[in-house]
Amino acid sequence: LQLLEGNFPKGVMITLTPWEPGEVWPLVVAGLKKRPAVLAPYVTRPNETIADRKALNLAPVEDSVKGVYALRKANPKAKLDGSIILQESGVTIEFITKVLPKLDKEGLNLNIFYVSSAELFDLLPEKEKNEIYPESIAQKAFGITGFTKPTMLRWITGYKERENILHPFKGGWYLGSGQAEAVLKQAGLDGDNLYKEVKKYIERFKS
């Protein structure tokens, strides 16, 4: 992904990074409508379960065509506990299924965003982009990606939080091969570690 993003004229190359099967076709259609020279979809594994977004209180799949969207918006009437931005299928499924339920039980008030296509987001009007993901959030948001750290830098603009971005190479080595759960654990991107890191972030956000 790092080799494709930002290395082509605007609109020529469009990458798609859905986190669950339900997003694949809306994103493919949205991408083709922009008539790029190259469309690069990073598709999810075929056996992934389609999320029950209504039951999970998550935004509908149609919102993914914006390129960046709020999976869940924080309650504006309550004190904000932070903003998290996710990218890539494996880490997002891990977060949604294993971390979010714990955070909900604790009553934490969080913005949760997902990056489904940097290029589709870039093609939106400036006003709409600022409404979806304002700079005020980017400065203090916590980033989690299953791709490389540089692919998250534009979404995390605060110096300290850039250093805290979770990504597969944060440990300083290449990961081994094997089942997804084992690889995520080796990368520190498994549910238990994600929960610990999110809680650390919330403490930083409050301080």
N, CA and C atoms as a LAMMPS dump frame, in Angstrom:
ITEM: TIMESTEP
0
ITEM: NUMBER OF ATOMS
621
ITEM: BOX BOUNDS ff ff ff
-5.0000000000000000e+02 5.0000000000000000e+02
-5.0000000000000000e+02 5.0000000000000000e+02
-5.0000000000000000e+02 5.0000000000000000e+02
ITEM: ATOMS id mol type element x y z
1 1 1 N 0.831 -1.204 0
2 1 2 C 0 0 0
3 1 3 C 0.866 1.255 0
4 2 1 N 1.941 1.232 0.749
5 2 2 C 2.822 2.392 0.831
6 2 3 C 3.423 2.739 -0.535
7 3 1 N 3.64 1.73 -1.387
8 3 2 C 4.222 1.96 -2.71
9 3 3 C 3.221 2.555 -3.685
10 4 1 N 1.939 2.389 -3.416
11 4 2 C 0.914 2.86 -4.34
12 4 3 C 0.352 4.229 -3.962
13 5 1 N 0.194 4.471 -2.67
14 5 2 C -0.405 5.73 -2.24
15 5 3 C 0.548 6.902 -2.434
16 6 1 N 0.054 7.963 -3.057
17 6 2 C 0.833 9.188 -3.185
18 6 3 C 1.899 9.17 -4.258
19 7 1 N 1.982 8.098 -5.04
20 7 2 C 3.009 8.009 -6.071
21 7 3 C 2.462 8.139 -7.489
22 8 1 N 1.21 8.604 -7.612
23 8 2 C 0.583 8.785 -8.916
24 8 3 C -0.17 10.113 -8.913
25 9 1 N -0.42 10.696 -10.078
26 9 2 C -1.241 11.902 -10.13
27 9 3 C -2.634 11.627 -9.55
28 10 1 N -3.247 12.647 -8.993
29 10 2 C -4.547 12.507 -8.354
30 10 3 C -5.574 11.891 -9.299
31 11 1 N -6.234 10.837 -8.851
32 11 2 C -7.285 10.192 -9.634
33 11 3 C -6.812 9.082 -10.554
34 12 1 N -5.509 8.974 -10.768
35 12 2 C -4.977 7.953 -11.677
36 12 3 C -4.961 6.581 -11.021
37 13 1 N -4.559 6.545 -9.752
38 13 2 C -4.489 5.3 -8.984
39 13 3 C -5.426 5.392 -7.79
40 14 1 N -6.266 4.392 -7.611
41 14 2 C -7.15 4.346 -6.444
42 14 3 C -6.955 3.015 -5.734
43 15 1 N -6.611 3.085 -4.458
44 15 2 C -6.508 1.876 -3.645
45 15 3 C -7.769 1.734 -2.799
46 16 1 N -8.148 0.5 -2.547
47 16 2 C -9.331 0.204 -1.738
48 16 3 C -8.909 -0.735 -0.609
49 17 1 N -9.247 -0.38 0.627
50 17 2 C -8.829 -1.196 1.766
51 17 3 C -10.016 -1.512 2.684
52 18 1 N -10.988 -2.301 2.213
53 18 2 C -12.148 -2.658 3.041
54 18 3 C -11.737 -3.524 4.229
55 19 1 N -12.512 -3.439 5.314
56 19 2 C -12.181 -4.268 6.482
57 19 3 C -13.063 -5.5 6.608
58 20 1 N -14.175 -5.525 5.889
59 20 2 C -15.034 -6.719 5.911
60 20 3 C -15.706 -6.871 4.562
61 21 1 N -16.174 -8.09 4.218
62 21 2 C -16.686 -8.362 2.88
63 21 3 C -17.788 -7.417 2.416
64 22 1 N -18.602 -6.931 3.346
65 22 2 C -19.698 -6.049 2.961
66 22 3 C -19.253 -4.764 2.304
67 23 1 N -18.005 -4.351 2.55
68 23 2 C -17.508 -3.103 1.964
69 23 3 C -16.918 -3.277 0.568
70 24 1 N -16.612 -4.503 0.193
71 24 2 C -15.861 -4.731 -1.041
72 24 3 C -16.566 -4.17 -2.264
73 25 1 N -17.815 -4.575 -2.486
74 25 2 C -18.479 -4.162 -3.722
75 25 3 C -18.855 -2.692 -3.76
76 26 1 N -19.347 -2.085 -2.682
77 26 2 C -19.58 -0.637 -2.727
78 26 3 C -18.31 0.141 -3.066
79 27 1 N -17.168 -0.302 -2.513
80 27 2 C -15.911 0.395 -2.802
81 27 3 C -15.455 0.17 -4.239
82 28 1 N -15.592 -1.058 -4.742
83 28 2 C -15.202 -1.338 -6.127
84 28 3 C -16.025 -0.487 -7.09
85 29 1 N -17.329 -0.428 -6.86
86 29 2 C -18.203 0.372 -7.727
87 29 3 C -17.829 1.851 -7.647
88 30 1 N -17.615 2.351 -6.428
89 30 2 C -17.24 3.756 -6.256
90 30 3 C -15.907 4.052 -6.941
91 31 1 N -14.969 3.113 -6.828
92 31 2 C -13.674 3.3 -7.465
93 31 3 C -13.766 3.317 -8.98
94 32 1 N -14.525 2.391 -9.549
95 32 2 C -14.674 2.331 -11.004
96 32 3 C -15.368 3.564 -11.558
97 33 1 N -16.297 4.112 -10.803
98 33 2 C -17.003 5.321 -11.248
99 33 3 C -16.07 6.517 -11.414
100 34 1 N -14.959 6.495 -10.694
101 34 2 C -13.984 7.591 -10.816
102 34 3 C -13.08 7.407 -12.031
103 35 1 N -13.183 6.278 -12.706
104 35 2 C -12.452 5.969 -13.936
105 35 3 C -10.938 6.152 -13.793
106 36 1 N -10.331 5.495 -12.802
107 36 2 C -8.874 5.585 -12.652
108 36 3 C -8.174 4.719 -13.696
109 37 1 N -6.894 4.959 -13.909
110 37 2 C -6.105 4.087 -14.783
111 37 3 C -5.85 2.752 -14.102
112 38 1 N -5.683 2.801 -12.768
113 38 2 C -5.42 1.586 -11.995
114 38 3 C -6.29 1.583 -10.741
115 39 1 N -6.95 0.458 -10.51
116 39 2 C -7.735 0.261 -9.291
117 39 3 C -7.106 -0.902 -8.525
118 40 1 N -6.702 -0.653 -7.294
119 40 2 C -5.996 -1.677 -6.521
120 40 3 C -6.769 -2.007 -5.243
121 41 1 N -7.657 -3.018 -5.307
122 41 2 C -8.401 -3.412 -4.101
123 41 3 C -7.641 -4.423 -3.258
124 42 1 N -7.566 -4.156 -1.963
125 42 2 C -7.007 -5.112 -1.003
126 42 3 C -8.195 -5.846 -0.392
127 43 1 N -8.567 -6.966 -0.972
128 43 2 C -9.803 -7.634 -0.575
129 43 3 C -9.622 -8.426 0.715
130 44 1 N -10.714 -8.609 1.427
131 44 2 C -10.701 -9.377 2.666
132 44 3 C -10.686 -10.866 2.351
133 45 1 N -10.373 -11.678 3.352
134 45 2 C -10.419 -13.131 3.168
135 45 3 C -11.871 -13.557 2.915
136 46 1 N -12.106 -14.513 1.992
137 46 2 C -13.472 -14.89 1.63
138 46 3 C -14.292 -15.494 2.758
139 47 1 N -13.621 -16.04 3.781
140 47 2 C -14.377 -16.69 4.858
141 47 3 C -14.669 -15.749 6.022
142 48 1 N -14.36 -14.455 5.887
143 48 2 C -14.662 -13.51 6.957
144 48 3 C -16.177 -13.324 7.073
145 49 1 N -16.665 -13.281 8.292
146 49 2 C -18.096 -13.074 8.532
147 49 3 C -18.458 -11.612 8.298
148 50 1 N -19.563 -11.394 7.621
149 50 2 C -20.036 -10.027 7.417
150 50 3 C -20.599 -9.51 8.729
151 51 1 N -20.125 -8.371 9.151
152 51 2 C -20.496 -7.829 10.454
153 51 3 C -21.956 -7.382 10.493
154 52 1 N -22.612 -7.62 11.622
155 52 2 C -23.957 -7.105 11.862
156 52 3 C -23.8 -5.688 12.399
157 53 1 N -23.694 -4.754 11.499
158 53 2 C -23.36 -3.379 11.878
159 53 3 C -24.43 -2.737 12.766
160 54 1 N -25.66 -3.063 12.515
161 54 2 C -26.727 -2.478 13.329
162 54 3 C -26.612 -2.937 14.777
163 55 1 N -26.35 -4.219 14.968
164 55 2 C -26.219 -4.76 16.318
165 55 3 C -24.983 -4.212 17.024
166 56 1 N -23.941 -3.919 16.245
167 56 2 C -22.696 -3.405 16.805
168 56 3 C -22.686 -1.882 16.913
169 57 1 N -23.771 -1.261 16.475
170 57 2 C -23.867 0.202 16.478
171 57 3 C -22.765 0.841 15.64
172 58 1 N -22.584 0.287 14.435
173 58 2 C -21.583 0.795 13.503
174 58 3 C -22.266 1.392 12.282
175 59 1 N -21.584 2.302 11.619
176 59 2 C -22.122 2.942 10.412
177 59 3 C -22.346 1.905 9.312
178 60 1 N -23.29 2.16 8.387
179 60 2 C -23.557 1.211 7.296
180 60 3 C -22.406 1.131 6.303
181 61 1 N -22.363 0.022 5.545
182 61 2 C -21.269 -0.185 4.582
183 61 3 C -21.218 0.925 3.544
184 62 1 N -22.353 1.543 3.234
185 62 2 C -22.389 2.586 2.214
186 62 3 C -21.483 3.765 2.556
187 63 1 N -21.262 3.992 3.844
188 63 2 C -20.405 5.108 4.257
189 63 3 C -18.951 4.894 3.861
190 64 1 N -18.58 3.647 3.576
191 64 2 C -17.187 3.347 3.243
192 64 3 C -16.745 4.022 1.952
193 65 1 N -17.69 4.348 1.062
194 65 2 C -17.316 4.931 -0.238
195 65 3 C -16.749 6.342 -0.093
196 66 1 N -16.844 6.932 1.086
197 66 2 C -16.246 8.251 1.32
198 66 3 C -14.727 8.154 1.424
199 67 1 N -14.211 6.943 1.665
200 67 2 C -12.768 6.762 1.786
201 67 3 C -12.289 6.777 3.223
202 68 1 N -12.802 7.694 4.022
203 68 2 C -12.63 7.704 5.47
204 68 3 C -14.005 7.97 6.052
205 69 1 N -14.398 7.208 7.063
206 69 2 C -15.713 7.433 7.645
207 69 3 C -15.72 7.041 9.11
208 70 1 N -16.68 7.576 9.829
209 70 2 C -16.81 7.269 11.25
210 70 3 C -17.591 5.974 11.415
211 71 1 N -16.892 4.909 11.817
212 71 2 C -17.584 3.67 12.149
213 71 3 C -18.554 3.932 13.295
214 72 1 N -18.124 4.793 14.198
215 72 2 C -18.984 5.204 15.3
216 72 3 C -18.56 6.6 15.75
217 73 1 N -19.536 7.464 15.943
218 73 2 C -19.252 8.821 16.413
219 73 3 C -19.474 8.913 17.912
220 74 1 N -18.611 9.646 18.567
221 74 2 C -18.751 9.861 20.003
222 74 3 C -19.985 10.709 20.279
223 75 1 N -20.561 10.534 21.443
224 75 2 C -21.688 11.348 21.872
225 75 3 C -21.191 12.771 22.118
226 76 1 N -21.659 13.758 21.334
227 76 2 C -21.152 15.128 21.479
228 76 3 C -21.541 15.784 22.797
229 77 1 N -22.523 15.214 23.499
230 77 2 C -22.984 15.799 24.764
231 77 3 C -22.194 15.274 25.968
232 78 1 N -21.373 14.255 25.732
233 78 2 C -20.569 13.67 26.814
234 78 3 C -19.092 13.992 26.601
235 79 1 N -18.311 13.854 27.649
236 79 2 C -16.884 14.125 27.561
237 79 3 C -16.219 13.1 26.644
238 80 1 N -15.394 13.591 25.726
239 80 2 C -14.726 12.717 24.761
240 80 3 C -13.545 12.003 25.419
241 81 1 N -13.457 10.688 25.184
242 81 2 C -12.35 9.897 25.719
243 81 3 C -11.247 9.656 24.695
244 82 1 N -11.462 10.111 23.46
245 82 2 C -10.436 9.966 22.44
246 82 3 C -11 9.577 21.086
247 83 1 N -10.114 9.52 20.092
248 83 2 C -10.492 9.142 18.729
249 83 3 C -9.501 8.112 18.205
250 84 1 N -10.013 7.059 17.614
251 84 2 C -9.188 5.972 17.083
252 84 3 C -9.447 5.848 15.595
253 85 1 N -8.379 5.708 14.812
254 85 2 C -8.55 5.501 13.377
255 85 3 C -7.88 4.188 12.983
256 86 1 N -8.64 3.346 12.306
257 86 2 C -8.223 1.99 11.949
258 86 3 C -7.996 1.875 10.451
259 87 1 N -7.112 0.949 10.073
260 87 2 C -6.848 0.689 8.658
261 87 3 C -6.399 -0.754 8.486
262 88 1 N -7.045 -1.475 7.599
263 88 2 C -6.735 -2.876 7.251
264 88 3 C -7.687 -3.827 7.939
265 89 1 N -7.982 -4.893 7.243
266 89 2 C -9.006 -5.848 7.67
267 89 3 C -8.675 -6.574 8.974
268 90 1 N -7.501 -7.197 9.041
269 90 2 C -7.176 -8.034 10.188
270 90 3 C -7.237 -7.303 11.514
271 91 1 N -6.586 -6.134 11.59
272 91 2 C -6.565 -5.401 12.857
273 91 3 C -7.939 -4.826 13.202
274 92 1 N -8.71 -4.466 12.177
275 92 2 C -10.027 -3.889 12.442
276 92 3 C -11.001 -4.943 12.944
277 93 1 N -10.98 -6.122 12.354
278 93 2 C -11.829 -7.206 12.835
279 93 3 C -11.451 -7.56 14.276
280 94 1 N -10.158 -7.606 14.559
281 94 2 C -9.68 -7.883 15.914
282 94 3 C -10.195 -6.813 16.884
283 95 1 N -10.133 -5.558 16.451
284 95 2 C -10.585 -4.456 17.299
285 95 3 C -12.101 -4.508 17.515
286 96 1 N -12.841 -4.686 16.441
287 96 2 C -14.306 -4.661 16.526
288 96 3 C -14.842 -5.828 17.357
289 97 1 N -14.254 -7.003 17.183
290 97 2 C -14.794 -8.195 17.853
291 97 3 C -14.265 -8.402 19.266
292 98 1 N -13.035 -7.952 19.555
293 98 2 C -12.432 -8.259 20.85
294 98 3 C -12.157 -7.051 21.749
295 99 1 N -12.019 -5.886 21.154
296 99 2 C -11.683 -4.698 21.942
297 99 3 C -12.903 -3.815 22.176
298 100 1 N -13.639 -3.552 21.13
299 100 2 C -14.788 -2.647 21.251
300 100 3 C -15.802 -3.089 22.307
301 101 1 N -16.133 -4.387 22.407
302 101 2 C -17.083 -4.792 23.459
303 101 3 C -16.604 -4.426 24.863
304 102 1 N -15.307 -4.545 25.124
305 102 2 C -14.757 -4.183 26.434
306 102 3 C -14.874 -2.677 26.665
307 103 1 N -14.577 -1.901 25.631
308 103 2 C -14.651 -0.444 25.757
309 103 3 C -16.094 0 25.984
310 104 1 N -17.017 -0.688 25.322
311 104 2 C -18.442 -0.358 25.497
312 104 3 C -18.898 -0.656 26.924
313 105 1 N -18.441 -1.776 27.468
314 105 2 C -18.81 -2.119 28.843
315 105 3 C -18.332 -1.07 29.834
316 106 1 N -17.218 -0.436 29.512
317 106 2 C -16.66 0.588 30.387
318 106 3 C -17.299 1.957 30.152
319 107 1 N -18.184 2.027 29.16
320 107 2 C -18.899 3.276 28.886
321 107 3 C -18.029 4.372 28.308
322 108 1 N -16.967 4.007 27.595
323 108 2 C -16.052 5.002 27.037
324 108 3 C -16.664 5.669 25.804
325 109 1 N -16.459 6.953 25.688
326 109 2 C -17.042 7.772 24.628
327 109 3 C -15.963 8.067 23.584
328 110 1 N -15.958 7.299 22.494
329 110 2 C -14.883 7.373 21.505
330 110 3 C -15.404 7.612 20.094
331 111 1 N -14.633 8.376 19.319
332 111 2 C -14.801 8.402 17.867
333 111 3 C -13.988 7.248 17.309
334 112 1 N -14.584 6.466 16.416
335 112 2 C -13.849 5.372 15.783
336 112 3 C -13.986 5.526 14.266
337 113 1 N -12.866 5.759 13.602
338 113 2 C -12.851 5.975 12.16
339 113 3 C -12.204 4.795 11.446
340 114 1 N -12.529 4.681 10.148
341 114 2 C -11.873 3.668 9.328
342 114 3 C -11.447 4.276 7.995
343 115 1 N -10.248 3.887 7.531
344 115 2 C -9.734 4.331 6.229
345 115 3 C -9.997 3.239 5.205
346 116 1 N -10.971 3.455 4.339
347 116 2 C -11.322 2.46 3.324
348 116 3 C -10.718 2.769 1.957
349 117 1 N -10.31 4.02 1.739
350 117 2 C -9.629 4.398 0.498
351 117 3 C -9.125 5.828 0.619
352 118 1 N -7.819 5.976 0.714
353 118 2 C -7.241 7.319 0.824
354 118 3 C -7.569 8.158 -0.404
355 119 1 N -7.58 7.526 -1.575
356 119 2 C -7.797 8.275 -2.816
357 119 3 C -9.249 8.704 -2.995
358 120 1 N -10.202 7.84 -2.62
359 120 2 C -11.604 8.258 -2.691
360 120 3 C -11.846 9.422 -1.737
361 121 1 N -11.188 9.405 -0.596
362 121 2 C -11.297 10.517 0.345
363 121 3 C -10.714 11.788 -0.26
364 122 1 N -9.575 11.663 -0.937
365 122 2 C -8.928 12.824 -1.556
366 122 3 C -9.793 13.471 -2.632
367 123 1 N -10.653 12.685 -3.256
368 123 2 C -11.496 13.209 -4.335
369 123 3 C -12.75 13.911 -3.835
370 124 1 N -12.985 13.897 -2.542
371 124 2 C -14.119 14.622 -1.971
372 124 3 C -13.824 16.118 -1.928
373 125 1 N -14.86 16.954 -1.892
374 125 2 C -14.637 18.397 -1.701
375 125 3 C -13.956 18.662 -0.365
376 126 1 N -13.155 19.706 -0.296
377 126 2 C -12.405 20.025 0.92
378 126 3 C -13.313 20.172 2.136
379 127 1 N -14.434 20.831 1.942
380 127 2 C -15.357 21.048 3.064
381 127 3 C -15.842 19.724 3.635
382 128 1 N -16.178 18.786 2.751
383 128 2 C -16.672 17.486 3.203
384 128 3 C -15.574 16.698 3.914
385 129 1 N -14.357 16.784 3.393
386 129 2 C -13.237 16.094 4.043
387 129 3 C -13.023 16.604 5.463
388 130 1 N -13.096 17.913 5.615
389 130 2 C -12.905 18.513 6.942
390 130 3 C -14.032 18.161 7.897
391 131 1 N -15.22 17.972 7.36
392 131 2 C -16.356 17.585 8.199
393 131 3 C -16.23 16.136 8.66
394 132 1 N -15.738 15.275 7.778
395 132 2 C -15.607 13.855 8.114
396 132 3 C -14.461 13.615 9.088
397 133 1 N -13.311 14.192 8.79
398 133 2 C -12.115 13.942 9.599
399 133 3 C -11.325 15.236 9.757
400 134 1 N -11.752 16.078 10.697
401 134 2 C -11.103 17.382 10.878
402 134 3 C -9.699 17.28 11.455
403 135 1 N -8.904 18.304 11.223
404 135 2 C -7.534 18.356 11.718
405 135 3 C -7.482 18.283 13.237
406 136 1 N -8.481 18.834 13.904
407 136 2 C -8.512 18.807 15.369
408 136 3 C -8.535 17.385 15.907
409 137 1 N -9.148 16.464 15.156
410 137 2 C -9.162 15.055 15.549
411 137 3 C -7.852 14.387 15.156
412 138 1 N -7.35 14.683 13.959
413 138 2 C -6.103 14.066 13.483
414 138 3 C -4.929 14.348 14.41
415 139 1 N -4.929 15.505 15.049
416 139 2 C -3.822 15.883 15.926
417 139 3 C -3.734 15.005 17.166
418 140 1 N -4.875 14.468 17.616
419 140 2 C -4.882 13.72 18.872
420 140 3 C -5.342 12.275 18.718
421 141 1 N -5.562 11.827 17.489
422 141 2 C -6.088 10.481 17.266
423 141 3 C -5.017 9.413 17.454
424 142 1 N -5.472 8.198 17.711
425 142 2 C -4.612 7.026 17.883
426 142 3 C -4.773 6.132 16.669
427 143 1 N -3.672 5.799 16.004
428 143 2 C -3.728 5.027 14.774
429 143 3 C -3.355 3.57 14.942
430 144 1 N -4.135 2.698 14.309
431 144 2 C -3.861 1.259 14.297
432 144 3 C -3.969 0.787 12.851
433 145 1 N -2.903 0.2 12.323
434 145 2 C -2.922 -0.261 10.936
435 145 3 C -2.283 -1.636 10.788
436 146 1 N -2.766 -2.39 9.827
437 146 2 C -2.157 -3.661 9.476
438 146 3 C -1.201 -3.499 8.31
439 147 1 N -1.067 -2.248 7.808
440 147 2 C -0.104 -1.936 6.753
441 147 3 C 1.133 -1.317 7.407
442 148 1 N 1.86 -0.469 6.709
443 148 2 C 3.069 0.131 7.261
444 148 3 C 2.766 1.469 7.941
445 149 1 N 3.653 1.882 8.812
446 149 2 C 3.473 3.136 9.546
447 149 3 C 3.274 4.348 8.631
448 150 1 N 4.065 4.508 7.541
449 150 2 C 3.883 5.69 6.688
450 150 3 C 2.477 5.842 6.108
451 151 1 N 1.739 4.73 5.948
452 151 2 C 0.383 4.841 5.403
453 151 3 C -0.586 5.468 6.396
454 152 1 N -0.15 5.609 7.651
455 152 2 C -1.007 6.21 8.675
456 152 3 C -0.622 7.645 9.011
457 153 1 N 0.524 8.111 8.531
458 153 2 C 1.025 9.414 8.955
459 153 3 C 0.107 10.574 8.574
460 154 1 N -0.564 10.466 7.453
461 154 2 C -1.451 11.576 7.068
462 154 3 C -2.697 11.648 7.942
463 155 1 N -3.037 10.546 8.58
464 155 2 C -4.24 10.515 9.425
465 155 3 C -3.924 10.845 10.884
466 156 1 N -2.668 10.732 11.253
467 156 2 C -2.219 11.029 12.618
468 156 3 C -1.186 12.14 12.51
469 157 1 N -1.55 13.357 12.887
470 157 2 C -0.641 14.484 12.687
471 157 3 C 0.05 14.935 13.963
472 158 1 N -0.405 14.471 15.123
473 158 2 C 0.255 14.82 16.374
474 158 3 C 1.583 14.087 16.503
475 159 1 N 2.657 14.814 16.889
476 159 2 C 3.994 14.213 16.946
477 159 3 C 4.041 13.009 17.884
478 160 1 N 3.514 13.16 19.086
479 160 2 C 3.575 12.079 20.06
480 160 3 C 2.775 10.863 19.598
481 161 1 N 1.581 11.103 19.054
482 161 2 C 0.756 9.97 18.621
483 161 3 C 1.304 9.302 17.368
484 162 1 N 2.063 10.023 16.561
485 162 2 C 2.721 9.37 15.425
486 162 3 C 3.702 8.309 15.912
487 163 1 N 4.37 8.596 17.019
488 163 2 C 5.312 7.639 17.577
489 163 3 C 4.591 6.425 18.171
490 164 1 N 3.325 6.599 18.498
491 164 2 C 2.559 5.518 19.137
492 164 3 C 1.687 4.723 18.169
493 165 1 N 1.773 5.024 16.871
494 165 2 C 0.995 4.273 15.884
495 165 3 C 1.319 2.78 16.004
496 166 1 N 0.293 1.949 16.057
497 166 2 C 0.492 0.495 16.073
498 166 3 C 0.511 -0.016 14.636
499 167 1 N 1.562 -0.768 14.294
500 167 2 C 1.7 -1.309 12.942
501 167 3 C 2.507 -2.602 13.033
502 168 1 N 2.503 -3.422 11.988
503 168 2 C 3.127 -4.751 12.08
504 168 3 C 4.624 -4.754 12.376
505 169 1 N 5.332 -3.671 12.069
506 169 2 C 6.781 -3.669 12.228
507 169 3 C 7.231 -2.85 13.432
508 170 1 N 6.301 -2.531 14.323
509 170 2 C 6.642 -1.719 15.487
510 170 3 C 7.696 -2.401 16.375
511 171 1 N 7.728 -3.729 16.372
512 171 2 C 8.699 -4.462 17.173
513 171 3 C 10.095 -4.477 16.579
514 172 1 N 10.221 -4.033 15.324
515 172 2 C 11.538 -3.953 14.695
516 172 3 C 11.954 -5.177 13.915
517 173 1 N 10.986 -6.047 13.552
518 173 2 C 11.333 -7.243 12.795
519 173 3 C 10.184 -7.608 11.846
520 174 1 N 10.524 -8.434 10.869
521 174 2 C 9.501 -8.971 9.978
522 174 3 C 8.768 -10.101 10.687
523 175 1 N 7.488 -10.231 10.398
524 175 2 C 6.681 -11.249 11.051
525 175 3 C 6.853 -12.607 10.385
526 176 1 N 6.622 -13.666 11.154
527 176 2 C 6.643 -15.006 10.597
528 176 3 C 5.355 -15.289 9.844
529 177 1 N 5.269 -16.447 9.228
530 177 2 C 4.055 -16.849 8.535
531 177 3 C 3.277 -17.82 9.417
532 178 1 N 1.998 -17.955 9.131
533 178 2 C 1.168 -18.857 9.921
534 178 3 C -0.253 -18.372 9.976
535 179 1 N -1.033 -18.914 10.9
536 179 2 C -2.422 -18.508 11.034
537 179 3 C -2.497 -17.053 11.475
538 180 1 N -3.564 -16.394 11.043
539 180 2 C -3.708 -14.954 11.284
540 180 3 C -3.587 -14.59 12.764
541 181 1 N -4.206 -15.385 13.631
542 181 2 C -4.182 -15.064 15.063
543 181 3 C -2.761 -15.064 15.616
544 182 1 N -1.958 -16.017 15.171
545 182 2 C -0.576 -16.108 15.647
546 182 3 C 0.258 -14.937 15.149
547 183 1 N 0.038 -14.56 13.884
548 183 2 C 0.797 -13.448 13.301
549 183 3 C 0.4 -12.126 13.966
550 184 1 N -0.882 -11.929 14.219
551 184 2 C -1.336 -10.717 14.894
552 184 3 C -0.737 -10.623 16.301
553 185 1 N -0.671 -11.75 16.977
554 185 2 C -0.096 -11.757 18.325
555 185 3 C 1.387 -11.402 18.282
556 186 1 N 2.098 -11.951 17.315
557 186 2 C 3.52 -11.65 17.182
558 186 3 C 3.741 -10.16 16.91
559 187 1 N 2.809 -9.553 16.172
560 187 2 C 2.917 -8.137 15.827
561 187 3 C 2.436 -7.217 16.945
562 188 1 N 1.847 -7.807 17.987
563 188 2 C 1.272 -6.985 19.043
564 188 3 C -0.04 -6.352 18.633
565 189 1 N -0.689 -6.951 17.641
566 189 2 C -1.944 -6.425 17.121
567 189 3 C -3.127 -7.331 17.457
568 190 1 N -2.937 -8.235 18.405
569 190 2 C -4.018 -9.1 18.864
570 190 3 C -4.932 -8.321 19.808
571 191 1 N -6.112 -8.858 20.057
572 191 2 C -7.118 -8.165 20.848
573 191 3 C -6.637 -7.732 22.222
574 192 1 N -5.925 -8.608 22.936
575 192 2 C -5.461 -8.276 24.284
576 192 3 C -4.517 -7.082 24.277
577 193 1 N -3.554 -7.094 23.342
578 193 2 C -2.59 -5.99 23.303
579 193 3 C -3.231 -4.701 22.78
580 194 1 N -4.133 -4.828 21.808
581 194 2 C -4.829 -3.642 21.31
582 194 3 C -5.592 -2.961 22.44
583 195 1 N -6.245 -3.759 23.261
584 195 2 C -7 -3.206 24.385
585 195 3 C -6.072 -2.455 25.339
586 196 1 N -4.934 -3.053 25.663
587 196 2 C -3.974 -2.408 26.566
588 196 3 C -3.471 -1.093 25.988
589 197 1 N -3.162 -1.092 24.693
590 197 2 C -2.636 0.111 24.059
591 197 3 C -3.698 1.199 23.949
592 198 1 N -4.934 0.808 23.687
593 198 2 C -6.024 1.793 23.625
594 198 3 C -6.236 2.43 24.992
595 199 1 N -6.169 1.627 26.042
596 199 2 C -6.33 2.174 27.394
597 199 3 C -5.188 3.143 27.735
598 200 1 N -3.973 2.83 27.299
599 200 2 C -2.851 3.754 27.502
600 200 3 C -3.105 5.063 26.752
601 201 1 N -3.618 4.935 25.531
602 201 2 C -3.914 6.129 24.733
603 201 3 C -4.961 6.991 25.419
604 202 1 N -6.011 6.374 25.947
605 202 2 C -7.067 7.132 26.607
606 202 3 C -6.506 7.916 27.802
607 203 1 N -5.581 7.323 28.519
608 203 2 C -4.937 8.025 29.639
609 203 3 C -4.134 9.21 29.131
610 204 1 N -3.421 9.025 27.988
611 204 2 C -2.656 10.133 27.407
612 204 3 C -3.594 11.236 26.951
613 205 1 N -4.691 10.848 26.347
614 205 2 C -5.658 11.816 25.816
615 205 3 C -6.237 12.672 26.932
616 206 1 N -6.464 12.065 28.074
617 206 2 C -7.082 12.776 29.201
618 206 3 C -6.078 13.686 29.923
619 207 1 N -4.791 13.366 29.791
620 207 2 C -3.782 14.119 30.552
621 207 3 C -3.412 15.439 29.862
